[in-house]
Amino acid sequence: MACAEQQPEQPSLLRVELVWSPQAGQVCQRWLELPQGSTVLQALNACPECLPAEGPEALKVGVWGRLRPLDTVLRPRDRVEIYRPLTVDPKEARRQRYRDRGERIVSRHRPLAGKTQR
């Protein structure tokens, strides 16, 4: 009886999405196929055009909108996001908009805290 020739097993691949914004108003997205057990750092290294000259350690990175360390193990269909530093403090930007408009900016989604009639 002849032995069946065993073929080496293909390592199962993990598909993740990498999203970054090189400049304001521009968003880049790339799907990556990585080996199971890959980390955020390995995903970043698989896409060199998204990395700054300082290297991946200088980046703030998250998975699905939450900051994560570079050694975080990825799961299938994870969305890895690279965050740019803020150019303007959000509070200062709001103050400037208020000065420009001359009126208070009211959010429609904010409940009227205690101002409802009974």
Secondary structure, DSSP 4 states (H G I P E B T S, - for coil): -PPPPPPPPPPPEEEEEEEEEEETTEEEEEEEEEETT-BHHHHHHT-GGGS-TT-GGG-EEEETTEE--TTPBP-TT-EEEEEPPPSS-HHHHHHHHHHHH-S----TTS--TT----
